[in-house]
Amino acid sequence: MKVLNVRLLLIHADSMSYEVKERALEEAEKIDEGSRAGSYENALVVFTAVEEEDVKAVDAVVDAASKEISDVMDKVKA
């Protein structure tokens, strides 16, 4: 069994808001005006770090992360 190095930080927040100021990387996707700011209530905020080795097993990484996020969402009712 391959060990995945992907890391997830999951925060169950009463509220969460964001505002895009500028691109951090040239490779970042373009964001339309309607998506430049937003807010959410009872949110599960997910931060992800993917290691270079995980690129070799993208499907496994996505499956594992999706399952973990879904499991936590069900537990916290986010």
DODOSE-16212 format. One record per residue: x, y, z of N, C-alpha, C, CB in turn. Coordinates in nm, 2 decimals, padded with zeros to 4 digits. Glycine has a CB too. Example, Ala and Ser with C-alpha at 12.3 -4.5 7.8 and 13.67 -1.06 7.14 Angstrom:
# residues 2
@nu = 01.32; nv = -00.57; nw = 00.78; cau = 01.23; cav = -00.45; caw = 00.78; cu = 01.32; cv = -00.33; cw = 00.78; cbu = 01.13; cbv = -00.45; cbw = 00.90
@nu = 01.28; nv = -00.22; nw = 00.71; cau = 01.37; cav = -00.11; caw = 00.71; cu = 01.29; cv = 00.00; cw = 00.79; cbu = 01.41; cbv = -00.06; cbw = 00.57
END
This chain:
# residues 78
@nu = 00.08; nv = -00.12; nw = 00.00; cau = 00.00; cav = 00.00; caw = 00.00; cu = 00.09; cv = 00.12; cw = 00.00; cbu = -00.10; cbv = 00.00; cbw = 00.12
@nu = 00.06; nv = 00.22; nw = -00.09; cau = 00.14; cav = 00.34; caw = -00.10; cu = 00.10; cv = 00.44; cw = 00.01; cbu = 00.12; cbv = 00.41; cbw = -00.24
@nu = 00.20; nv = 00.50; nw = 00.07; cau = 00.17; cav = 00.60; caw = 00.18; cu = 00.15; cv = 00.73; cw = 00.11; cbu = 00.28; cbv = 00.60; cbw = 00.28
@nu = 00.04; nv = 00.80; nw = 00.14; cau = 00.02; cav = 00.93; caw = 00.08; cu = 00.07; cv = 01.04; cw = 00.18; cbu = -00.13; cbv = 00.95; cbw = 00.05
@nu = 00.13; nv = 01.14; nw = 00.12; cau = 00.19; cav = 01.25; caw = 00.20; cu = 00.10; cv = 01.37; cw = 00.21; cbu = 00.32; cbv = 01.29; cbw = 00.14
@nu = -00.02; nv = 01.37; nw = 00.14; cau = -00.11; cav = 01.48; caw = 00.15; cu = -00.15; cv = 01.51; cw = 00.29; cbu = -00.23; cbv = 01.45; cbw = 00.06
@nu = -00.16; nv = 01.64; nw = 00.32; cau = -00.20; cav = 01.68; caw = 00.45; cu = -00.32; cv = 01.77; cw = 00.44; cbu = -00.08; cbv = 01.76; cbw = 00.53
@nu = -00.42; nv = 01.75; nw = 00.53; cau = -00.54; cav = 01.83; caw = 00.54; cu = -00.55; cv = 01.90; cw = 00.67; cbu = -00.66; cbv = 01.74; cbw = 00.51
@nu = -00.58; nv = 02.03; nw = 00.67; cau = -00.62; cav = 02.10; caw = 00.79; cu = -00.77; cv = 02.14; cw = 00.78; cbu = -00.53; cbv = 02.23; cbw = 00.82
@nu = -00.85; nv = 02.08; nw = 00.86; cau = -01.00; cav = 02.10; caw = 00.85; cu = -01.04; cv = 02.18; cw = 00.97; cbu = -01.07; cbv = 01.97; cbw = 00.84
@nu = -01.11; nv = 02.29; nw = 00.95; cau = -01.16; cav = 02.38; caw = 01.05; cu = -01.31; cv = 02.40; cw = 01.04; cbu = -01.08; cbv = 02.52; cbw = 01.05
@nu = -01.38; nv = 02.36; nw = 01.14; cau = -01.52; cav = 02.38; caw = 01.14; cu = -01.55; cv = 02.52; cw = 01.20; cbu = -01.60; cbv = 02.27; cbw = 01.23
@nu = -01.59; nv = 02.61; nw = 01.12; cau = -01.60; cav = 02.75; caw = 01.15; cu = -01.75; cv = 02.80; cw = 01.15; cbu = -01.52; cbv = 02.84; cbw = 01.06
@nu = -01.79; nv = 02.88; nw = 01.25; cau = -01.92; cav = 02.94; caw = 01.25; cu = -01.94; cv = 03.02; cw = 01.13; cbu = -01.94; cbv = 03.03; cbw = 01.38
@nu = -01.84; nv = 03.09; nw = 01.09; cau = -01.84; cav = 03.18; caw = 00.97; cu = -01.70; cv = 03.19; cw = 00.91; cbu = -01.90; cbv = 03.32; cbw = 01.00
@nu = -01.70; nv = 03.21; nw = 00.78; cau = -01.57; cav = 03.23; caw = 00.71; cu = -01.60; cv = 03.32; cw = 00.59; cbu = -01.52; cbv = 03.09; cbw = 00.66
@nu = -01.51; nv = 03.42; nw = 00.57; cau = -01.52; cav = 03.51; caw = 00.46; cu = -01.38; cv = 03.52; cw = 00.39; cbu = -01.58; cbv = 03.64; cbw = 00.50
@nu = -01.39; nv = 03.56; nw = 00.27; cau = -01.26; cav = 03.58; caw = 00.19; cu = -01.28; cv = 03.70; cw = 00.10; cbu = -01.22; cbv = 03.45; cbw = 00.12
@nu = -01.16; nv = 03.75; nw = 00.06; cau = -01.16; cav = 03.86; caw = -00.05; cu = -01.02; cv = 03.84; cw = -00.12; cbu = -01.17; cbv = 04.00; cbw = 00.01
@nu = -01.03; nv = 03.82; nw = -00.25; cau = -00.91; cav = 03.81; caw = -00.33; cu = -00.85; cv = 03.94; cw = -00.36; cbu = -00.94; cbv = 03.73; cbw = -00.47
@nu = -00.72; nv = 03.96; nw = -00.33; cau = -00.65; cav = 04.09; caw = -00.35; cu = -00.57; cv = 04.08; cw = -00.48; cbu = -00.56; cbv = 04.12; cbw = -00.23
@nu = -00.49; nv = 03.98; nw = -00.50; cau = -00.41; cav = 03.96; caw = -00.61; cu = -00.37; cv = 03.82; cw = -00.63; cbu = -00.29; cbv = 04.06; cbw = -00.61
@nu = -00.31; nv = 03.79; nw = -00.74; cau = -00.26; cav = 03.65; caw = -00.77; cu = -00.13; cv = 03.63; cw = -00.69; cbu = -00.24; cbv = 03.63; cbw = -00.92
@nu = -00.12; nv = 03.52; nw = -00.63; cau = 00.01; cav = 03.49; caw = -00.56; cu = 00.11; cv = 03.42; cw = -00.66; cbu = -00.02; cbv = 03.39; cbw = -00.44
@nu = 00.05; nv = 03.35; nw = -00.76; cau = 00.14; cav = 03.29; caw = -00.86; cu = 00.08; cv = 03.32; cw = -00.99; cbu = 00.14; cbv = 03.13; cbw = -00.83
@nu = 00.17; nv = 03.33; nw = -01.09; cau = 00.13; cav = 03.35; caw = -01.23; cu = 00.04; cv = 03.24; cw = -01.28; cbu = 00.25; cbv = 03.37; cbw = -01.32
@nu = 00.07; nv = 03.11; nw = -01.23; cau = 00.00; cav = 02.99; caw = -01.28; cu = -00.14; cv = 02.98; cw = -01.22; cbu = 00.08; cbv = 02.87; cbw = -01.24
@nu = -00.17; nv = 03.07; nw = -01.12; cau = -00.31; cav = 03.06; caw = -01.06; cu = -00.42; cv = 03.09; cw = -01.16; cbu = -00.31; cbv = 03.16; cbw = -00.94
@nu = -00.53; nv = 03.02; nw = -01.14; cau = -00.64; cav = 03.04; caw = -01.23; cu = -00.70; cv = 03.18; cw = -01.22; cbu = -00.75; cbv = 02.94; cbw = -01.20
@nu = -00.76; nv = 03.23; nw = -01.33; cau = -00.82; cav = 03.36; caw = -01.33; cu = -00.95; cv = 03.35; cw = -01.25; cbu = -00.84; cbv = 03.41; cbw = -01.47
@nu = -00.98; nv = 03.46; nw = -01.18; cau = -01.10; cav = 03.46; caw = -01.10; cu = -01.20; cv = 03.57; cw = -01.15; cbu = -01.07; cbv = 03.49; cbw = -00.95
@nu = -01.32; nv = 03.53; nw = -01.18; cau = -01.41; cav = 03.63; caw = -01.23; cu = -01.46; cv = 03.72; cw = -01.12; cbu = -01.54; cbv = 03.57; cbw = -01.29
@nu = -01.51; nv = 03.84; nw = -01.15; cau = -01.55; cav = 03.94; caw = -01.05; cu = -01.65; cv = 03.89; cw = -00.95; cbu = -01.61; cbv = 04.06; cbw = -01.12
@nu = -01.74; nv = 03.80; nw = -00.98; cau = -01.84; cav = 03.75; caw = -00.89; cu = -01.78; cv = 03.66; cw = -00.79; cbu = -01.94; cbv = 03.68; cbw = -00.97
@nu = -01.66; nv = 03.61; nw = -00.81; cau = -01.60; cav = 03.52; caw = -00.71; cu = -01.48; cv = 03.58; cw = -00.63; cbu = -01.55; cbv = 03.39; cbw = -00.79
@nu = -01.46; nv = 03.71; nw = -00.64; cau = -01.35; cav = 03.77; caw = -00.58; cu = -01.37; cv = 03.79; cw = -00.43; cbu = -01.33; cbv = 03.91; cbw = -00.64
@nu = -01.49; nv = 03.77; nw = -00.38; cau = -01.52; cav = 03.78; caw = -00.23; cu = -01.64; cv = 03.70; cw = -00.20; cbu = -01.54; cbv = 03.93; cbw = -00.19
@nu = -01.65; nv = 03.65; nw = -00.08; cau = -01.76; cav = 03.57; caw = -00.04; cu = -01.76; cv = 03.54; cw = 00.11; cbu = -01.77; cbv = 03.44; cbw = -00.12
@nu = -01.87; nv = 03.49; nw = 00.16; cau = -01.87; cav = 03.45; caw = 00.30; cu = -01.97; cv = 03.33; cw = 00.31; cbu = -01.92; cbv = 03.57; cbw = 00.39
@nu = -01.94; nv = 03.25; nw = 00.42; cau = -02.01; cav = 03.13; caw = 00.44; cu = -02.04; cv = 03.12; cw = 00.59; cbu = -01.94; cbv = 03.00; cbw = 00.39
@nu = -02.15; nv = 03.05; nw = 00.63; cau = -02.19; cav = 03.02; caw = 00.76; cu = -02.18; cv = 02.87; cw = 00.78; cbu = -02.33; cbv = 03.07; cbw = 00.80
@nu = -02.15; nv = 02.83; nw = 00.90; cau = -02.13; cav = 02.69; caw = 00.94; cu = -02.05; cv = 02.61; cw = 00.83; cbu = -02.27; cbv = 02.62; cbw = 00.95
@nu = -01.93; nv = 02.66; nw = 00.82; cau = -01.84; cav = 02.61; caw = 00.71; cu = -01.73; cv = 02.51; cw = 00.76; cbu = -01.77; cbv = 02.73; cbw = 00.64
@nu = -01.70; nv = 02.42; nw = 00.67; cau = -01.58; cav = 02.34; caw = 00.69; cu = -01.48; cv = 02.39; cw = 00.60; cbu = -01.61; cbv = 02.18; cbw = 00.66
@nu = -01.38; nv = 02.46; nw = 00.66; cau = -01.27; cav = 02.52; caw = 00.58; cu = -01.16; cv = 02.42; cw = 00.57; cbu = -01.22; cbv = 02.65; cbw = 00.65
@nu = -01.11; nv = 02.39; nw = 00.44; cau = -01.01; cav = 02.29; caw = 00.42; cu = -00.89; cv = 02.35; cw = 00.36; cbu = -01.07; cbv = 02.18; cbw = 00.33
@nu = -00.77; nv = 02.34; nw = 00.42; cau = -00.64; cav = 02.37; caw = 00.37; cu = -00.57; cv = 02.24; cw = 00.33; cbu = -00.56; cbv = 02.46; cbw = 00.47
@nu = -00.51; nv = 02.24; nw = 00.22; cau = -00.45; cav = 02.12; caw = 00.17; cu = -00.30; cv = 02.15; cw = 00.13; cbu = -00.52; cbv = 02.06; cbw = 00.05
@nu = -00.21; nv = 02.05; nw = 00.17; cau = -00.07; cav = 02.05; caw = 00.12; cu = -00.05; cv = 01.92; cw = 00.06; cbu = 00.02; cbv = 02.08; cbw = 00.24
@nu = 00.00; nv = 01.93; nw = -00.07; cau = 00.03; cav = 01.81; caw = -00.14; cu = 00.18; cv = 01.80; cw = -00.17; cbu = -00.05; cbv = 01.80; cbw = -00.28
@nu = 00.24; nv = 01.69; nw = -00.14; cau = 00.38; cav = 01.67; caw = -00.16; cu = 00.41; cv = 01.62; cw = -00.30; cbu = 00.44; cbv = 01.57; cbw = -00.06
@nu = 00.53; nv = 01.64; nw = -00.35; cau = 00.57; cav = 01.61; caw = -00.48; cu = 00.54; cv = 01.46; cw = -00.51; cbu = 00.72; cbv = 01.64; cbw = -00.51
@nu = 00.57; nv = 01.37; nw = -00.42; cau = 00.54; cav = 01.23; caw = -00.44; cu = 00.40; cv = 01.20; cw = -00.47; cbu = 00.59; cbv = 01.15; cbw = -00.31
@nu = 00.30; nv = 01.28; nw = -00.41; cau = 00.16; cav = 01.26; caw = -00.43; cu = 00.12; cv = 01.27; cw = -00.57; cbu = 00.08; cbv = 01.35; cbw = -00.34
@nu = 00.19; nv = 01.35; nw = -00.65; cau = 00.16; cav = 01.37; caw = -00.79; cu = 00.16; cv = 01.24; cw = -00.87; cbu = 00.26; cbv = 01.47; cbw = -00.86
@nu = 00.23; nv = 01.14; nw = -00.82; cau = 00.24; cav = 01.01; caw = -00.89; cu = 00.12; cv = 00.93; cw = -00.86; cbu = 00.36; cbv = 00.93; cbw = -00.84
@nu = 00.03; nv = 00.97; nw = -00.76; cau = -00.09; cav = 00.89; caw = -00.73; cu = -00.20; cv = 00.99; cw = -00.71; cbu = -00.07; cbv = 00.81; cbw = -00.60
@nu = -00.23; nv = 01.07; nw = -00.81; cau = -00.33; cav = 01.18; caw = -00.80; cu = -00.47; cv = 01.12; cw = -00.77; cbu = -00.34; cbv = 01.26; cbw = -00.93
@nu = -00.51; nv = 01.02; nw = -00.83; cau = -00.64; cav = 00.96; caw = -00.81; cu = -00.65; cv = 00.91; cw = -00.66; cbu = -00.66; cbv = 00.84; cbw = -00.90
@nu = -00.55; nv = 00.85; nw = -00.61; cau = -00.55; cav = 00.80; caw = -00.47; cu = -00.56; cv = 00.91; cw = -00.38; cbu = -00.43; cbv = 00.71; cbw = -00.44
@nu = -00.48; nv = 01.02; nw = -00.40; cau = -00.48; cav = 01.14; caw = -00.32; cu = -00.62; cv = 01.20; cw = -00.32; cbu = -00.38; cbv = 01.24; cbw = -00.36
@nu = -00.68; nv = 01.22; nw = -00.43; cau = -00.81; cav = 01.28; caw = -00.44; cu = -00.92; cv = 01.20; cw = -00.37; cbu = -00.85; cbv = 01.30; cbw = -00.59
@nu = -00.91; nv = 01.07; nw = -00.39; cau = -01.01; cav = 00.97; caw = -00.33; cu = -00.99; cv = 00.98; cw = -00.17; cbu = -00.99; cbv = 00.83; cbw = -00.38
@nu = -00.87; nv = 00.97; nw = -00.12; cau = -00.85; cav = 00.98; caw = 00.02; cu = -00.89; cv = 01.11; cw = 00.08; cbu = -00.70; cbv = 00.95; cbw = 00.05
@nu = -00.86; nv = 01.22; nw = 00.02; cau = -00.89; cav = 01.35; caw = 00.07; cu = -01.04; cv = 01.37; cw = 00.07; cbu = -00.82; cbv = 01.46; cbw = -00.01
@nu = -01.11; nv = 01.33; nw = -00.04; cau = -01.25; cav = 01.34; caw = -00.06; cu = -01.32; cv = 01.27; cw = 00.05; cbu = -01.30; cbv = 01.30; cbw = -00.19
@nu = -01.28; nv = 01.14; nw = 00.08; cau = -01.34; cav = 01.06; caw = 00.18; cu = -01.33; cv = 01.13; cw = 00.32; cbu = -01.28; cbv = 00.92; cbw = 00.18
@nu = -01.21; nv = 01.17; nw = 00.35; cau = -01.18; cav = 01.23; caw = 00.48; cu = -01.27; cv = 01.36; cw = 00.50; cbu = -01.03; cbv = 01.27; cbw = 00.50
@nu = -01.27; nv = 01.44; nw = 00.40; cau = -01.35; cav = 01.57; caw = 00.41; cu = -01.50; cv = 01.54; cw = 00.42; cbu = -01.33; cbv = 01.65; cbw = 00.28
@nu = -01.55; nv = 01.44; nw = 00.34; cau = -01.69; cav = 01.40; caw = 00.35; cu = -01.72; cv = 01.34; cw = 00.49; cbu = -01.72; cbv = 01.30; cbw = 00.24
@nu = -01.63; nv = 01.26; nw = 00.54; cau = -01.65; cav = 01.20; caw = 00.68; cu = -01.66; cv = 01.31; cw = 00.78; cbu = -01.54; cbv = 01.10; cbw = 00.71
@nu = -01.57; nv = 01.41; nw = 00.78; cau = -01.57; cav = 01.52; caw = 00.88; cu = -01.69; cv = 01.60; cw = 00.86; cbu = -01.44; cbv = 01.60; cbw = 00.87
@nu = -01.73; nv = 01.63; nw = 00.74; cau = -01.85; cav = 01.71; caw = 00.71; cu = -01.98; cv = 01.64; cw = 00.78; cbu = -01.88; cbv = 01.73; cbw = 00.56
@nu = -01.99; nv = 01.51; nw = 00.76; cau = -02.10; cav = 01.44; caw = 00.82; cu = -02.10; cv = 01.45; cw = 00.98; cbu = -02.10; cbv = 01.29; cbw = 00.78
@nu = -01.98; nv = 01.44; nw = 01.03; cau = -01.96; cav = 01.44; caw = 01.18; cu = -02.00; cv = 01.57; cw = 01.24; cbu = -01.82; cbv = 01.40; cbw = 01.22
@nu = -01.95; nv = 01.68; nw = 01.17; cau = -01.97; cav = 01.82; caw = 01.23; cu = -02.10; cv = 01.88; cw = 01.18; cbu = -01.85; cbv = 01.90; cbw = 01.20
@nu = -02.16; nv = 01.82; nw = 01.08; cau = -02.29; cav = 01.88; caw = 01.02; cu = -02.26; cv = 02.01; cw = 00.96; cbu = -02.40; cbv = 01.89; cbw = 01.13
@nu = -02.15; nv = 02.02; nw = 00.89; cau = -02.12; cav = 02.14; caw = 00.82; cu = -02.18; cv = 02.15; cw = 00.68; cbu = -01.96; cbv = 02.16; cbw = 00.80
END
